[in-house]
Amino acid sequence: LVTLSAWGSIVCLDLIRLLLKMKMRAASVFLFGLVTLSAWVSVEGALSLRSRRPLQPLARSGLPGIDCLGTNNEPLRHPIVASGQEDTASGLVDLTTSTSGVTVILHGGTIDIDISGPLVARHGEEVTYTYEVTYTSPAGVDDGTTASDIEVQDDECSPVQYVSGDTNGDGLLGLSETWLFDCTTNMPTYRPGGPDRVTHQATVSGKGFDGEDLDDDDTHETIIDRAEGEFDVVIVGPETMKSGDDVTFTYLVTYSSDDGTPGDITNLTDSQCSPIDLLSFSGDNDLENGLVDVGEVWVFTCVTSHSGDNGDQFVHEVELDGNDADGASVDTAEDELVVTIRDATMIVQFVEDGQPAEYGEVVTFSYTVTLTNGSASVENVQVSVPGVCDGGANPVLQGGDASLDANEVYTFTCTATMPASYDPTVEEEPIVHDVTATATTVVGGEDVAARDLGFTPLSHTEGVLDIEIEASENVRAGDETEIRFVVDYNSTDGSPAANVNVESNICTPVYESGDTNGDGLLDNNEVWIFVCTVTVPDGGLTVNATATGEDLDGDSLSDDDDELIISSSEGALIVEFLGVTTARHEDDVEFQYAVSYDSTVSLNGARSVTVTVGPNICNGDANPTYSHGDNGNGILDLFEVWVFTCLSHIPDQHSATCP
């Protein structure tokens, strides 16, 4: 317009000169007026362009502004709750709903993470993972922007620690820097059905130049390579026996591997005894998986007799074959026992074999020694039980004379303190009594020995299983809602619960989370979550739940939760954040929130509708107030949308409260 007006003025001046020459004075006066007007438009237009300023934001309300958006000005988050009441046939029903909104402070760059680590490792092996973190500026060049509050996490390794890379030491990740982090952990111990690989999800989070959230993630997979182990077999039985007597031989089988993986027995033989049978108490501690786990003791027995003259010997050669966890054959395990026929034969026996003892209990154990030959006597009778009696002592004879005669019984005793409490990090084993009795014959001074093997299984105090139901207590009829069942267990000796499950009258709960060590046992420090999703019918729901399980002794555990009533409403409130969704520092803005009512069965609408938001959103921490949308009846009717608003001041990013 300015340019056009100036051009018009020049043209008009030329026309005036022409008209004056042609003696047309009246037309000249008219054109002179146009020239004057055009010149004024030109001058005013130019002045207007020079004085134009950017549009000013809304004037401040005068109320206190937001103190801080969060560390380094993270996005302003709006937790929003709308509530009201619905007039139903049975009376007023409370309605509530919630949502959230975000006002983003403009600016931003990106951060990237790259995780590296071993491709293959064994169960239990110590491994280290490395994380490289870099920053890319908004412009893609070194424009002086940085990222702050850099934090790296790994869902399979903790803690992740900073190593190097902050070259100028300012604590800010610059464009030219690469920050290194690392984390050291152990590969998971073997458990039946456990994973054959571990996938690490590494995440990096931080703040952009104006405090916006930045994040990135990367994954790395480590395959588990199982180590080859080895079996060990020990034959236990009398070193001397009476000709023709039946004698029981016992075979102790264990397996060891560097990574804790188990072994599988394929064959067990004794050159002097058959068949070899597995005892009912096998030592298989992990739910009878049929494999010899590290820390377990499998016990087999065989009964036979040897006939011969005094001094004859019989050599029991024992061999065991098996496979490792991958099915590959391992070296054959071997042991042998030489049995000598003696006229004088002893028998030693652990009296309390198989009787359980509780954690922390002080127990008195008894061992008896009997001489079976009718014409001989022995002296210097001693009994030893390695690793059982307190202080490493041997059992002490209770009474008895100088020599043990035929069919006489010596009794030896000692006290032993059981482990103080259950330790979930250690494979639980029974107390093994490997008892040996020795003596010499009164006539001839021949050595006589006997051996027995017994066990004291550790019993567990019955703990308390507890379940609680968590769910929304008011849901619109026809809507789905998630119900959570929270289960924990506590026992005085710290032992866990096994085979934990949850049943409910309205659904089949499914395990979601809580088994932090992945052993399938509900430990005292764990909280397990079971969930299910149901549709709420007219009239609501009454939810009941029962948690069941077993302690480690196989005794049943159970707990019921008091019923939880989920009431149903005819309608529902819907709340939405309308904006503003972006703002800049020092802006004064108006936030808007829309509330509507939805129902397929009711026209009553909602009453007493309010909206609340989180702290530090509206000026003075006020809640939004009604602005418009009502038809005047004070009821949020179907098809109405009520708008609530509040004013807010976005603070300076460099304020003292927002460094």
Secondary structure, 3 states (H helix, E strand, C coil): CHHHHHHHHHHHHHHHHHHHHCCCHHHHHHHHHHHHHHHHHHHHHHHHHHHCCCCCCCCCCCCCCCCCCCCCCCCEEEEEEEEEEEEECCEEEEEEEEEEEEEEECCCCEEEEEEECCCEECCCCEEEEEEEEEEECCCCCCCCCCEEEEEEEECCECCCEEEECCCCCCCCECCCCEEEEEEEEECCCCCCCCCCEEEEEEEEEEECCCCCEEEEEEEEEEEECCCCCEEEEEEECCCEECCCCEEEEEEEEEEECCCCCCEEEEEEEECCECCCEECCCCCCCCCCCCCECCCCCEEEEEEEECCCCCCCEEEEEEEEEEECCCCCECCCEEEEEEEEECCCCEEEEECCCCCCEECCCEEEEEEEEEECCCCCEEEEEEEECCCCCHHHCCCEECCCCCEEEECCEEEEEEEEECCCCCCCCCCCCCEEEEEEEEEEECCCCCEEEEEEEEEECEECCCCEEEEEEECCCEEECCCEEEEEEEEEEECCCCCCEEEEEEEECCCCCEEEECCCCCCCCECCCCEEEEEEEEECCCCCEEEEEEEEEEECCCCEEEEEEEEEEEEEECEEEEEEEEECCEECCCCEEEEEEEEEEEECCCCCCEEEEEEEECCCCCHHHCCCEEEECCCCCCCECCCCEEEEEEEEECCCCCCCCCC
